[in-house]
């Protein structure tokens, strides 16, 4: 159990220990750890006057975001990061659904539009806090520190509540498992409102005395590689789609000196992992597994070149993983079931959504909705999502297993497997393919039949030149499937 104010204590301690060490570098300024704490403490002073407020934060990837984020969560207010690319309609919905008191922003465009939103220019924050000052002085460890909006399948995002214990336990567990140290120069390539950036990047690296390299996003592949070389970056994290672009489009002529790359947001397939090792030559690739409801880190492990069955590694410290069947009974080694997680990283619940909270939190265990198994070494293997599962003739098929098989074909760049209705089997698998050249159906059939049971082989293949991506850089499964039903494809039927 962590004490009240532990985040502030840990940050202050590390800043006093590494006073002259560089904490943050952006295009305009370098912040030492001493300067970082001075700035955070100055803003925190304003925030201490208005405890208990729900404070939105809309900023690009910039040092200002980090300073205000740290000031809010160390002042006993609640931070609600909002994507910088959000439309006015989306921002209004967040304000209404969550009851945001005000939003700090550095966007002059938003300030000018305003449209009755409770927007505060960051330069006017001191004046605003003075006006709102109150006498609430109570500090409670298990009060929420972060509200994170997740993508909701029903159209309304769920709001994950994270406590101080959730945040600090995840940040330290990730840092220790990766082996972060003060010599690390970490480039942030993902939006700062992501849960993984907030805890396992910003906090994990600052709490170990490392240096954060900050740039506006999106960063094109060539700019990322240019920054890596010029700023002597030796580690970064990225989603697989960005890593693929780095390999395909960055035109890397020499190898950067990378200590490691963390893979976040999705699993790295074997072919892409080997390409990264061959082209970018990091000393290590670290595959992570997590979800916002777990703050987000659950497990991580090293990707080994040529390993035919890569895993997501062991649970991080103080986190337990169990595999359970549909009745809630534990499964054995290598037995597939639903993944459950327990530990200090598990969220407090969903804000104003008791029904959904009760559905996923059971006796302290988080029901992830992911399907997987634990091997004899305790490594976690994720094989699919319960919501993606295909039931064909009473047999459960996991699209991710079939996708991994297809991606082993040298000319397939990406693929998505989804269910098609069938009059006899109810559902059969179909595949959408993005490839380098025209592939004959017989060749695809042969590739699949050599590796999969017959009932797992896709009955139909569709081809697209490009896959749409979500705002987080992942392949948008539903939008890609909708393209097929919209008639924008070249189809080949087995």
C-alpha positions in Angstrom: 0.0 0.0 0.0 1.3 3.4 -1.0 1.0 6.5 1.2 -1.0 9.6 0.3 1.0 12.0 -2.0 3.4 9.2 -3.0 3.6 10.5 -6.6 4.7 14.0 -5.5 7.2 12.5 -3.0 8.8 10.2 -5.6 9.0 13.0 -8.2 10.5 15.5 -5.7 13.0 12.9 -4.5 14.2 12.0 -8.0 14.4 15.7 -9.0 16.6 16.5 -5.9 18.8 13.4 -6.6 19.4 14.3 -10.3 19.3 18.1 -10.1 21.4 18.8 -13.2 20.5 15.7 -15.2 18.3 16.5 -18.3 14.7 15.6 -17.7 13.0 16.8 -20.9 14.3 18.1 -24.2 12.0 19.7 -26.8 12.7 21.9 -29.8 12.7 25.1 -27.7 14.2 24.3 -24.3 16.1 21.8 -22.2 14.7 21.2 -18.6 16.9 19.8 -15.9 15.3 17.8 -13.1 15.6 20.8 -10.8 13.9 23.0 -13.3 11.2 20.4 -13.9 10.3 20.2 -10.2 10.4 24.0 -9.9 7.9 24.3 -12.8 5.6 21.5 -11.6 5.7 22.9 -8.1 4.8 26.4 -9.3 1.7 25.1 -11.2 0.9 22.7 -8.4 0.7 25.8 -6.1 -2.2 27.1 -8.1 -3.9 23.7 -8.2 -3.6 23.3 -4.4 -6.1 26.1 -4.0 -8.9 24.1 -5.9 -8.7 20.5 -4.7 -11.3 18.0 -6.0 -11.8 19.6 -9.4 -12.2 17.6 -12.6 -9.6 19.3 -14.9 -9.4 18.6 -18.6 -6.1 18.8 -20.5 -6.0 19.5 -24.2 -2.5 19.9 -25.6 -0.3 18.6 -28.4 2.7 16.5 -27.5 4.7 19.2 -25.7 6.5 19.8 -22.4 3.6 21.9 -21.2 1.4 18.9 -21.2 3.8 17.0 -19.0 4.1 19.9 -16.5 0.4 20.4 -16.1 -0.3 16.7 -16.0 2.1 16.2 -13.2 0.8 19.3 -11.3 -2.8 18.1 -11.5 -2.2 14.6 -10.3 0.1 15.7 -7.4 -2.4 18.4 -6.2 -5.3 16.0 -5.4 -7.4 17.1 -8.4 -8.5 14.8 -11.2 -6.8 15.0 -14.6 -8.8 14.2 -17.7 -6.5 14.1 -20.8 -8.5 14.8 -24.0 -7.1 14.0 -27.4 -5.7 17.2 -29.0 -7.4 16.3 -32.3 -10.9 16.1 -30.7 -13.7 17.9 -32.4 -15.9 20.5 -30.6 -18.7 18.0 -30.4 -16.5 15.4 -28.8 -15.1 17.9 -26.2 -18.7 19.0 -25.3 -19.7 15.4 -24.8 -16.7 14.9 -22.5 -17.6 18.0 -20.5 -21.2 16.9 -20.2 -20.7 13.2 -19.5 -17.9 13.6 -16.9 -18.8 17.0 -15.4 -15.4 18.6 -16.2 -15.0 21.8 -14.3 -12.6 23.4 -16.7 -10.1 22.5 -19.5 -6.5 23.8 -19.6 -5.3 24.2 -23.2 -2.5 25.7 -25.2 -4.6 25.8 -28.4 -5.2 29.4 -29.5 -7.6 28.1 -32.1 -9.8 26.4 -29.4 -9.6 29.5 -27.2 -10.8 31.7 -30.1 -13.7 29.4 -31.0 -14.6 28.7 -27.4 -18.3 27.9 -28.1 -19.3 28.0 -24.4 -16.7 25.5 -23.4 -15.0 25.9 -20.0 -11.6 26.6 -21.6 -8.7 28.2 -19.8 -5.6 29.4 -21.6 -2.6 27.9 -19.7 -1.2 31.4 -19.3 -4.3 32.4 -17.4 -4.3 29.4 -15.0 -3.0 31.3 -11.9 -5.7 33.9 -12.2 -8.4 31.3 -12.7 -7.3 29.1 -9.7 -7.3 32.2 -7.4 -10.9 32.8 -8.4 -11.9 29.2 -7.6 -9.9 28.7 -4.4 -11.6 26.7 -1.7 -10.9 25.3 1.7 -10.9 21.6 0.9 -7.6 20.2 2.3 -8.4 16.5 2.6 -6.0 14.1 0.8 -7.3 10.6 0.2 -5.1 8.0 -1.5 -7.9 6.1 -3.1 -9.6 9.2 -4.7 -9.2 9.1 -8.5 -6.3 10.9 -10.0 -6.9 10.1 -13.6 -10.1 9.8 -15.7 -9.3 8.0 -19.0 -11.9 7.7 -21.7 -11.8 4.4 -23.6 -13.3 3.6 -26.9 -16.8 2.3 -26.3 -18.4 -0.3 -28.6 -21.8 1.1 -27.8 -20.9 4.6 -29.0 -20.4 6.1 -25.5 -16.9 5.9 -24.2 -16.4 4.3 -20.7 -14.4 6.4 -18.3 -11.7 4.5 -16.4 -10.9 5.8 -12.9 -7.3 5.4 -11.8 -6.1 6.1 -8.3 -2.7 7.2 -7.1 -1.8 3.7 -6.2 -2.8 2.4 -9.7 -0.6 5.0 -11.4 2.5 4.7 -9.2 2.5 0.9 -9.0 2.3 0.6 -12.8 4.9 3.2 -13.5 7.4 1.6 -11.1 6.6 -2.0 -12.1 7.1 -1.2 -15.8 10.3 0.8 -15.2 11.8 -2.1 -13.1 10.8 -4.8 -15.6 12.2 -2.9 -18.6 15.4 -1.8 -16.7 15.0 1.9 -17.3 18.0 3.9 -16.1 19.4 7.5 -16.1 21.3 7.0 -19.3 18.1 6.3 -21.3 17.0 9.0 -23.8 13.4 8.1 -24.7 11.5 9.5 -27.7 7.8 9.8 -27.2 6.1 8.9 -30.5 2.5 8.3 -29.3 -0.1 10.8 -28.2 0.4 11.9 -24.6 -3.2 11.3 -23.7 -2.7 7.5 -24.1 -2.7 5.6 -20.8 0.6 4.0 -21.7 2.3 7.3 -22.3 0.9 8.9 -19.1 2.1 6.1 -16.8 4.7 3.8 -18.5 6.5 6.6 -20.4 6.2 10.0 -18.8 6.3 8.7 -15.2 8.3 5.5 -15.6 11.2 7.4 -17.2 11.1 10.4 -15.0 11.0 8.3 -11.9 14.3 6.6 -13.0 16.2 9.8 -13.9 16.0 9.3 -17.7 15.6 11.9 -20.4 12.3 12.4 -22.4 12.7 13.7 -25.9 9.4 15.5 -26.8 8.2 16.4 -30.3 4.8 17.3 -31.8 3.0 14.5 -33.5 2.3 12.9 -35.9 5.9 12.2 -36.7 6.6 10.8 -40.1 8.9 7.8 -40.3 11.8 9.8 -41.8 11.5 12.5 -39.1 11.4 9.8 -36.3 14.7 8.3 -37.6 16.2 11.8 -38.1 15.3 12.6 -34.5 16.7 9.3 -33.2 20.1 9.9 -34.8 20.3 13.7 -34.0 19.1 13.5 -30.4 21.0 10.2 -29.6 17.7 8.5 -28.7 18.4 5.0 -27.4 14.9 3.8 -26.7 11.3 4.4 -27.7 7.9 2.8 -27.8 5.5 2.4 -30.8 2.5 0.5 -32.1 3.3 -2.2 -34.7 1.8 -0.1 -37.6 4.3 2.7 -36.9 7.2 0.2 -36.7 6.1 -1.3 -40.0 6.3 2.2 -41.6 9.8 2.8 -40.1 11.0 -0.4 -41.7 9.2 0.2 -45.1 9.5 4.0 -45.5 12.2 5.5 -43.3 15.0 4.5 -45.7 17.4 3.6 -42.9 20.9 3.6 -44.2 22.7 2.9 -40.9 21.7 1.4 -37.7 20.8 3.7 -34.7 22.2 2.7 -31.3 19.0 1.5 -29.8 19.0 -0.2 -26.4 15.5 -1.4 -26.8 12.1 -0.7 -28.5 8.9 -1.3 -26.6 5.9 -2.6 -28.6 2.6 -1.2 -27.3 -1.0 -1.3 -28.4 -1.0 -4.6 -30.2 1.0 -7.8 -30.7 4.1 -7.9 -32.9 3.9 -10.6 -35.6 7.0 -12.8 -36.2 7.8 -11.4 -39.6 7.7 -7.8 -38.6 9.6 -8.4 -35.5 12.4 -10.1 -37.5 12.4 -7.2 -40.0 12.8 -4.7 -37.1 15.7 -6.6 -35.6 17.4 -6.8 -39.1 16.8 -3.2 -40.1 16.8 -1.1 -36.9 19.0 -3.5 -34.9 17.8 -2.7 -31.4 19.5 -4.7 -28.7 16.1 -5.8 -27.5 12.5 -5.7 -28.6 10.1 -5.7 -25.6 6.5 -6.9 -26.3 4.1 -5.4 -23.7 0.6 -6.3 -22.9 -1.9 -4.1 -21.1 -5.2 -2.3 -21.1 -6.4 1.0 -19.8 -8.3 -0.7 -17.0 -5.0 -2.0 -15.7 -3.2 1.4 -15.8 -2.2 -0.2 -18.4 0.7 -2.6 -17.8 0.0 -6.2 -17.2 3.0 -8.1 -18.6 6.0 -7.7 -20.8 8.7 -9.9 -22.3 11.5 -10.0 -24.8 10.8 -10.8 -28.5 13.3 -13.4 -29.7 14.3 -13.5 -33.3 13.0 -16.7 -35.0 10.8 -17.6 -32.0 7.8 -19.3 -33.7 5.6 -18.7 -30.7 6.3 -15.2 -29.3 4.6 -14.3 -26.0 3.8 -11.2 -23.9 6.1 -12.3 -21.2 5.6 -12.6 -17.4 3.3 -10.5 -15.3 5.0 -7.3 -13.9 5.7 -7.1 -10.2 2.7 -7.4 -7.8 0.4 -8.4 -10.7 -1.2 -11.8 -11.0 -2.6 -13.4 -14.1 -5.0 -16.4 -14.2 -6.6 -18.1 -17.1 -10.3 -19.2 -16.5 -13.0 -21.0 -18.3 -16.5 -19.7 -19.0 -17.6 -20.9 -15.5 -14.7 -19.1 -13.7 -12.6 -22.2 -13.0 -8.8 -21.9 -13.4 -7.2 -23.5 -16.5 -3.9 -25.4 -16.5 -0.6 -24.8 -18.3 -1.1 -24.3 -22.1 -4.9 -24.4 -21.7 -6.7 -21.6 -23.4 -9.3 -19.5 -21.6 -10.1 -15.9 -20.7 -7.4 -13.8 -19.1 -8.1 -12.4 -15.6 -5.7 -9.9 -13.9 -5.3 -8.8 -10.2 -3.0 -6.3 -8.6 -2.6 -2.7 -7.4 -2.7 -1.6 -11.1 -6.4 -2.5 -11.5 -8.7 0.4 -11.9 -11.1 1.7 -9.3 -14.0 1.2 -11.8 -15.8 3.1 -14.5 -17.1 6.5 -13.6 -20.8 6.7 -13.1 -21.2 3.2 -14.6 -21.8 0.7 -11.7 -23.3 -2.0 -14.1 -20.3 -2.2 -16.4 -17.9 -2.0 -13.4 -19.6 -5.0 -11.8 -19.4 -6.9 -15.0 -15.7 -6.7 -15.4 -14.5 -6.5 -11.8 -15.1 -9.7 -9.8 -13.6 -10.1 -6.3 -10.6 -7.9 -7.2 -10.0 -9.6 -10.5 -10.3 -7.8 -13.9 -12.0 -9.8 -16.6 -10.1 -8.6 -19.6 -12.1 -10.0 -22.5 -8.9 -11.4 -24.0 -8.3 -15.1 -24.7 -5.0 -16.7 -24.0 -2.9 -19.2 -22.0 0.1 -19.4 -19.7 3.0 -21.6 -20.7 5.3 -23.6 -18.3 7.5 -20.5 -17.8 4.5 -18.4 -16.8 4.7 -16.4 -20.0 1.4 -15.1 -21.3 0.2 -15.9 -24.8 -2.7 -13.8 -26.1 -4.6 -15.6 -28.9 -7.6 -13.4 -29.4 -10.5 -11.3 -28.1 -13.8 -12.9 -26.9 -15.7 -10.3 -29.0 -13.8 -11.3 -32.2 -14.3 -15.0 -31.8 -15.9 -16.9 -34.7 -18.1 -19.9 -33.9 -18.1 -22.3 -36.9 -20.1 -25.5 -36.6 -19.8 -25.2 -32.8 -16.0 -24.8 -32.8 -14.4 -21.6 -31.5 -12.0 -19.9 -33.9 -9.8 -17.0 -33.0 -9.1 -14.6 -35.9 -5.8 -13.6 -34.4 -4.4 -17.2 -34.8 -5.4 -17.3 -38.5 -4.0 -13.8 -39.0 -0.7 -14.8 -37.6 -0.6 -17.7 -39.9 -1.3 -15.6 -43.0 1.3 -13.0 -42.0 4.0 -15.7 -42.2 3.5 -15.5 -46.0 6.3 -13.4 -47.4 4.1 -11.2 -49.6 1.3 -10.5 -47.1 1.8 -7.2 -45.4 -1.3 -7.2 -43.2 -4.6 -9.0 -42.9 -7.8 -9.2 -41.0 -9.9 -12.3 -40.4 -13.6 -11.9 -39.8 -16.8 -14.1 -39.8 -19.0 -14.6 -42.8 -22.5 -16.0 -42.4 -22.9 -19.6 -43.5 -26.2 -21.6 -43.9 -24.7 -24.8 -42.6 -21.9 -23.8 -40.1 -23.5 -20.4 -39.0 -20.1 -18.7 -39.4 -17.0 -19.3 -41.4 -13.7 -17.4 -41.5 -12.9 -14.9 -44.3 -9.7 -12.9 -44.7 -8.9 -9.4 -46.0 -5.4 -9.2 -47.4 -2.9 -6.3 -48.0 -0.1 -7.6 -50.1 2.9 -6.6 -52.2 1.8 -8.5 -55.4 -1.1 -10.5 -56.8 -1.3 -13.8 -54.9 -3.0 -16.8 -56.5 -5.7 -18.4 -54.4 -4.2 -21.8 -54.7 -1.0 -20.4 -53.2 -3.0 -19.0 -50.2 -4.9 -22.2 -49.8 -1.7 -24.2 -49.8 -0.1 -21.8 -47.3 -3.0 -22.1 -44.9 -3.7 -25.8 -45.2 -0.1 -26.6 -44.3 -0.4 -24.7 -41.0 -4.0 -24.8 -40.0 -6.8 -27.3 -39.4 -9.1 -27.4 -42.4 -12.0 -25.7 -40.6 -9.7 -22.7 -39.7 -8.8 -21.9 -43.4 -10.6 -18.8 -44.7 -13.4 -19.6 -47.1 -13.2 -16.2 -48.9 -10.3 -13.8 -49.5 -10.6 -10.1 -50.2 -7.8 -7.8 -51.2 -7.3 -4.1 -50.3 -4.5 -1.8 -51.2 -4.5 -0.1 -47.8 -6.1 -0.6 -44.4 -7.7 2.3 -42.6 -6.2 3.2 -39.2 -7.8 4.4 -36.0 -6.6 7.6 -34.4 -4.3 5.6 -32.1 -2.5 4.1 -35.1 -4.0 0.6 -35.0 -5.7 -1.1 -37.9 -9.4 -0.2 -37.8 -11.0 -3.7 -38.0 -14.6 -2.5 -38.4 -13.8 0.1 -41.0 -11.7 -2.3 -43.0 -14.5 -4.9 -42.9 -17.1 -2.2 -43.8 -15.0 -1.5 -47.0 -15.6 -5.1 -48.0 -19.3 -4.8 -47.6 -19.2 -1.4 -49.3 -18.0 -3.0 -52.5 -14.6 -1.3 -52.6 -12.7 -4.6 -52.9 -11.3 -7.2 -55.3 -12.8 -10.5 -54.1 -11.6 -14.1 -54.7 -13.7 -17.0 -53.3 -12.1 -20.3 -52.4 
